[in-house]
Every structure is written in C-alpha cells, then in structure tokens.
Amino acid sequence: MTEAKVVKRMEDRSEEMATKVNNLILYGIYKVLGTGARGLGTSIGEEVLNTMVEEYGLNFEGSDDPQELLNRFTEVMINTFGFAESGEIDVQGNKVTLKLNNPMDLYSLQLLEKKGMKPVLYPMANAIAAAIKKFSGKNTLIKGIRVSDKHVEVDMLILG
C-alpha cells in the first residue's frame, strides 16, 4: 500500500497565485448563486468599507464634495489594497463610474463572461455604494459592469 506523500512548498506563495485562488472562489459563488449574488453586495460592500476605514485610515471628514471623498476611497483602494494597477471613480452629478486597469478580480470576471454569465456583484463598487451612503445618506444602484481585456468599468447611479 502506498503511503501519503508529504509535500513541502519550495517557494513562497506568490501574490498572483493567491489572487487566482480567491478569484476562483468568487467565480464559484457567482456560479452557484447567479443573480442571487446581488443580495450579498450590500453586506460585502459594508465590510470592505469598514476595513478601509478602521484598518487603513480612509477618512470622509472635512469635505462634502463627493468627488473629493471618492478620490480618497480610490487612494486607499489602489495604493493600500493594491486592488488594481490604476483606477478612478468619476462623479458626474448623480452618475458615478468606477474605472479600473487590471484589477485583482479580472480573472473571475473573465471566467464569468466565458461561461456566458453577466456579473451582478462587484465588491469594490458595493464598497463605493456603502461609502456614498455613509457620507450622504443616499443609496446607490449598480447599473452595469463592463469587462474588457484588462479593464473593468462599473456604472452606478446615486438615488434620491
């Protein structure tokens, strides 16, 4: 009878591989829940925002300009979390667009599209919605998520 072989990792785990595994987990959640995943968005967004505020110093004090406040969010998202190579959150009246270049979750979004499924949940967009609610009291609707070769854009609408 063959014994179980103990294998020890020879190299450090790469950030790329850890991210890919997390993307596969996210993809699996989408696959099981389908459009029902949308219901998780608010809770996930609040948790991401709380972590950004409590652990990484995101601060909304001292301004009531939505663009300035979301620029602060972008700084933490890109420079602290390293969520994407670059990104911006553009505010035009009640329309908000999140634009990301090579975000961490691109792989899972591309898998969804290959399988013919449209993403309905985007954790960073949900965190933006939670931030808007926190500093303005207004709800935000995620209208659409567009995925291309290296980019993700999310259109949102501030309600009320």
C-alpha positions as CSV (number, residue, x, y, z in Angstrom):
1,M,0.0,0.0,0.0
2,T,1.3,3.4,-1.0
3,E,1.7,6.0,1.8
4,A,0.6,9.6,1.6
5,K,3.4,11.8,0.4
6,V,4.1,14.9,2.4
7,V,4.9,17.8,0.0
8,K,6.5,21.0,1.3
9,R,6.3,24.2,-0.6
10,M,9.7,25.1,-2.1
11,E,9.0,28.7,-2.9
12,D,7.0,31.5,-1.3
13,R,3.4,31.6,-2.4
14,S,3.0,34.3,-5.0
15,E,0.5,37.1,-4.7
16,E,-0.6,36.2,-8.2
17,M,-1.5,32.6,-7.3
18,A,-3.2,33.6,-4.1
19,T,-5.3,36.1,-6.1
20,K,-6.1,33.5,-8.7
21,V,-7.4,31.1,-6.0
22,N,-9.5,33.9,-4.5
23,N,-10.9,34.7,-8.0
24,L,-11.9,31.0,-8.4
25,I,-13.7,31.2,-5.1
26,L,-15.6,34.3,-6.2
27,Y,-16.4,32.7,-9.5
28,G,-17.8,29.6,-7.7
29,I,-20.1,31.9,-5.6
30,Y,-21.3,33.6,-8.7
31,K,-21.9,30.2,-10.4
32,V,-23.9,28.8,-7.5
33,L,-25.9,32.0,-6.7
34,G,-26.3,33.5,-10.2
35,T,-28.2,36.8,-10.0
36,G,-29.0,36.0,-6.3
37,A,-25.4,37.0,-5.6
38,R,-26.6,40.6,-5.9
39,G,-28.1,40.3,-2.4
40,L,-24.7,39.8,-1.0
41,G,-23.4,43.1,-2.4
42,T,-24.6,45.4,0.5
43,S,-23.1,43.3,3.2
44,I,-19.8,42.8,1.3
45,G,-19.5,46.5,0.5
46,E,-20.0,47.5,4.1
47,E,-17.3,45.0,5.3
48,V,-14.8,46.2,2.6
49,L,-15.6,49.9,3.6
50,N,-15.3,49.2,7.3
51,T,-11.9,47.6,6.8
52,M,-10.7,50.5,4.7
53,V,-11.8,53.0,7.4
54,E,-10.8,51.0,10.5
55,E,-7.6,49.4,9.4
56,Y,-6.3,51.6,6.6
57,G,-7.2,55.1,7.5
58,L,-9.9,56.0,5.0
59,N,-11.5,59.2,6.3
60,F,-14.5,61.1,5.0
61,E,-14.3,64.0,7.4
62,G,-13.8,67.6,6.4
63,S,-15.5,67.7,3.0
64,D,-18.9,67.3,1.4
65,D,-17.6,67.1,-2.2
66,P,-18.5,63.6,-3.4
67,Q,-15.6,63.6,-6.0
68,E,-13.0,64.5,-3.3
69,L,-14.4,61.9,-0.9
70,L,-14.3,59.2,-3.6
71,N,-10.8,60.2,-4.6
72,R,-9.8,59.4,-1.0
73,F,-11.5,56.0,-1.5
74,T,-9.5,55.5,-4.7
75,E,-6.2,56.2,-2.9
76,V,-6.8,53.5,-0.3
77,M,-8.2,51.0,-2.9
78,I,-5.2,51.4,-5.3
79,N,-2.3,52.4,-3.0
80,T,-3.1,50.4,0.1
81,F,-5.1,47.4,-1.1
82,G,-3.2,47.3,-4.4
83,F,-6.6,46.3,-5.9
84,A,-5.6,47.4,-9.5
85,E,-2.7,48.9,-11.4
86,S,-4.6,52.2,-11.6
87,G,-8.1,53.4,-11.2
88,E,-10.5,56.3,-10.7
89,I,-14.0,57.0,-9.6
90,D,-15.6,59.7,-11.7
91,V,-18.6,61.6,-10.4
92,Q,-20.9,63.5,-12.8
93,G,-24.0,64.7,-10.9
94,N,-25.7,61.5,-9.7
95,K,-23.8,59.3,-12.1
96,V,-20.7,57.5,-10.8
97,T,-18.3,55.4,-12.8
98,L,-15.6,53.2,-11.4
99,K,-12.8,52.6,-13.9
100,L,-10.0,50.1,-13.1
101,N,-7.0,48.9,-15.0
102,N,-6.0,45.3,-14.4
103,P,-7.9,44.8,-11.1
104,M,-7.3,41.8,-8.9
105,D,-10.7,40.2,-9.7
106,L,-10.4,40.5,-13.5
107,Y,-9.8,36.7,-13.8
108,S,-13.1,35.8,-12.2
109,L,-15.0,38.3,-14.3
110,Q,-13.5,37.0,-17.5
111,L,-14.4,33.4,-16.4
112,L,-18.0,34.5,-15.9
113,E,-18.1,36.1,-19.3
114,K,-16.6,33.0,-21.0
115,K,-19.4,31.0,-19.4
116,G,-22.0,33.5,-20.7
117,M,-22.8,34.9,-17.2
118,K,-23.0,38.6,-16.6
119,P,-21.5,39.8,-13.3
120,V,-24.1,41.3,-10.9
121,L,-21.8,41.8,-7.9
122,Y,-18.7,43.9,-7.7
123,P,-17.3,44.2,-4.2
124,M,-15.4,47.5,-4.7
125,A,-18.5,49.1,-6.3
126,N,-20.5,47.8,-3.4
127,A,-18.0,49.4,-1.0
128,I,-18.3,52.7,-3.0
129,A,-22.1,52.5,-2.6
130,A,-21.6,52.0,1.1
131,A,-19.3,55.0,1.2
132,I,-21.8,57.2,-0.6
133,K,-24.5,56.0,1.9
134,K,-22.2,56.8,4.8
135,F,-21.3,60.4,3.7
136,S,-24.5,61.4,2.0
137,G,-27.3,59.1,3.3
138,K,-28.2,58.3,-0.3
139,N,-28.5,54.8,-1.8
140,T,-26.6,53.9,-5.0
141,L,-27.7,51.5,-7.7
142,I,-25.1,49.4,-9.6
143,K,-26.3,49.7,-13.1
144,G,-23.8,47.7,-15.1
145,I,-20.4,46.0,-15.1
146,R,-18.3,46.0,-18.2
147,V,-15.3,43.8,-18.6
148,S,-12.7,44.0,-21.3
149,D,-9.2,42.6,-21.9
150,K,-7.5,44.5,-19.0
151,H,-10.2,46.9,-17.7
152,V,-13.4,46.9,-15.7
153,E,-15.9,49.7,-15.6
154,V,-18.9,49.9,-13.3
155,D,-21.7,52.4,-13.8
156,M,-23.6,53.5,-10.7
157,L,-26.4,55.9,-10.1
158,I,-26.9,57.8,-6.8
159,L,-30.6,57.7,-6.0
160,G,-32.6,60.5,-4.3
